[in-house]
Amino acid sequence: HGEVPAFRLIDSSGQPFDSSALAGRAWVADFIFTQCPGICPMMSAQMQRLQSALEDRGDLDTWLVSISVDPKNDSPEALRE
């Protein structure tokens, strides 16, 4: 259990997303960039497996959040892809 400082980002649909949306929820984050040829696709695949496992358990309360560390290249359109 830890505390994360407040943050404000743009989601893949171009809408603002801030940490208040996660308040009081269990959530798992990974940090990615779309131009990453190696580890990022593997991390995204792991997040997809985790999402499937959570859904299989009926856990719809845990949110998965992928955060780009390359906002210059990772537009909402690039993130949707």
C-alpha positions as CSV (number, residue, x, y, z in Angstrom):
1,H,0.0,0.0,0.0
2,G,1.4,3.4,-0.9
3,E,0.6,6.9,-1.9
4,V,0.9,8.2,-5.4
5,P,1.1,12.0,-5.9
6,A,-1.8,13.6,-7.8
7,F,-1.4,13.5,-11.6
8,R,-3.3,14.6,-14.7
9,L,-2.9,13.0,-18.1
10,I,-4.7,12.6,-21.4
11,D,-6.3,9.3,-22.2
12,S,-6.3,7.4,-25.5
13,S,-9.6,9.1,-26.4
14,G,-8.0,12.5,-25.9
15,Q,-9.9,13.2,-22.7
16,P,-8.4,14.4,-19.4
17,F,-7.7,11.6,-16.9
18,D,-6.5,12.3,-13.4
19,S,-5.6,10.4,-10.3
20,S,-9.0,11.3,-8.7
21,A,-10.6,8.7,-11.0
22,L,-8.5,6.0,-9.2
23,A,-9.1,7.2,-5.6
24,G,-10.3,4.4,-3.4
25,R,-9.7,1.8,-6.1
26,A,-7.2,-1.0,-6.4
27,W,-5.2,-0.4,-9.6
28,V,-2.1,-1.7,-11.4
29,A,0.0,0.6,-13.6
30,D,2.7,-0.1,-16.1
31,F,4.8,2.5,-17.9
32,I,5.2,2.1,-21.7
33,F,6.0,3.9,-24.9
34,T,4.7,2.9,-28.3
35,Q,8.1,3.1,-30.1
36,C,9.5,0.4,-27.7
37,P,10.4,-2.7,-29.7
38,G,11.3,-5.0,-26.8
39,I,9.9,-5.0,-23.3
40,C,6.8,-2.8,-23.9
41,P,4.9,-5.3,-26.1
42,M,5.7,-8.0,-23.5
43,M,4.4,-5.8,-20.7
44,S,1.2,-5.0,-22.6
45,A,0.7,-8.7,-23.2
46,Q,1.2,-9.4,-19.4
47,M,-1.4,-6.6,-18.7
48,Q,-3.8,-8.2,-21.1
49,R,-3.3,-11.6,-19.4
50,L,-3.9,-9.9,-16.0
51,Q,-7.0,-8.3,-17.3
52,S,-8.3,-11.7,-18.5
53,A,-7.5,-13.3,-15.1
54,L,-9.3,-10.5,-13.2
55,E,-12.3,-10.8,-15.4
56,D,-12.3,-14.6,-15.0
57,R,-12.4,-14.1,-11.3
58,G,-15.2,-11.6,-11.6
59,D,-13.0,-8.8,-10.4
60,L,-14.2,-5.7,-12.3
61,D,-13.1,-3.3,-9.5
62,T,-9.3,-3.5,-10.1
63,W,-8.3,-1.1,-12.8
64,L,-5.3,-1.5,-15.1
65,V,-3.6,1.7,-16.2
66,S,-0.8,2.0,-18.8
67,I,1.0,5.3,-18.8
68,S,3.2,6.5,-21.6
69,V,6.6,7.9,-20.7
70,D,6.9,9.4,-24.2
71,P,4.1,11.9,-24.6
72,K,5.9,13.6,-27.6
73,N,5.4,10.5,-29.7
74,D,2.5,8.8,-28.0
75,S,-0.6,10.7,-29.1
76,P,-4.0,9.5,-28.2
77,E,-4.2,7.9,-31.7
78,A,-0.9,6.1,-31.2
79,L,-2.1,4.8,-27.8
80,R,-5.4,3.5,-29.3
81,E,-3.5,1.4,-31.8
